[in-house]
Amino acid sequence: MRSRIIGTGSEVPQKIVTNDDLSKTIDTSDEWIRTRTGIRERRVSDEKTATSDLAFAAARKAMSAANFDPEKLELIIVATCSPDTLFPSTACILQSKLKASSAAAFDLSAACSGFNFALSTAQAYIESKMYNNVLVVGADTLTKYLDWSDRSTCVLFGDGAGAVLLEKTEEEKGVLASYIKAKGDGGNHLVMPGGGSRDPEEKSGRFIRMDGKEVFKFAVKALEESVVKVLEKANLSLGSMDLLIPHQANMRIIEHVVKKFSLPEKKVYVNLMKYGNTSAASIPLALDEAVREGRIKPKDIVVLSGFGAGLTYGSNIICWG
Ligand code: UT7
């Protein structure tokens, strides 16, 4: 039994904030942001928009791409680290919005690697025959947790959501293997300190704090390791990979793996210039765009690779179709 993707969808807020816009309020420049990260602009949600709103729009598109009745949905997993509320879960809020009354629903927290963790969870549920279909959503609104005066973090992130609908198949296609890992010892390098049970009153702040250099070093190794390991698990060679969709955090991190594996440009999907780092949304948003642009054909081998706070990282390998 395997799980195959039968529909994808994505959503970003309308408001675009360019690098030049940011350079009007903080000491930065379009040149610095572009050369250090590759990012040109990002989408920022308004105060009325929460994570579940973006998740709902993305999920509806994925369901309609698959022509799927929400009543038949069995499980919803939302990967997010910016839920609407601590509880109810964003997945339960989404279940209600979708009118998917038969579905179980829960959130999964693995920050920017959340989609990889959620996809491997869905894969396991379907392969174990516990569920016949699963909606997996990666959605985050991290711009709500940025200190807009901290130039080392606020230029990096954007908001968005991406969704995939998975269904069981007995054919040799779909998610072939997943490899997910955590390195909790490095957790202090990327932290959202306030708002949890350690500090419910947010005395330590409700803003993202990051040691960019440490995360960068971790990210290049994590990406390299998880691509190699997931290919090994699927018993496939690097040459058989048709498209790599890495987490869209920094172009220099992506260039490192491109160089390491001598990958031709056409085998790597990049859209971070338009959206920045959208956390758990980054990979499904890129996957949806790649599908809609015709970059993925039936039987293509696609590798999705993420890394992020936790520290967490992982890859999924898919035979498309
Ligand atoms: O999903 C996972 C999330 N995180 C990541 O993937 C982030 C990984 N890390 C990175 O992408 C990079 O480390 C950054 C883009 C965050 C930073 O790039 P860097 O090349 O490591 O720069 P740096 O932190 O070493 O800063 C170099 C200089 C510093 O100035 P001094 O001390 O050399 O005078 C910074 O203060 O650049 C300065 N700087 C800026 N200058 C203009 C930092 N941010 C900015 C900015 N504009 N926005």
Residues whose N, C-alpha, C, O or C-beta is under 5 A from the ligand:
A	BS01	UT7	D27 T28 S29 W32 R36 T37 C112 R151 S152 V155 G212 K213 V215 F216 A249 N250 F307 G308
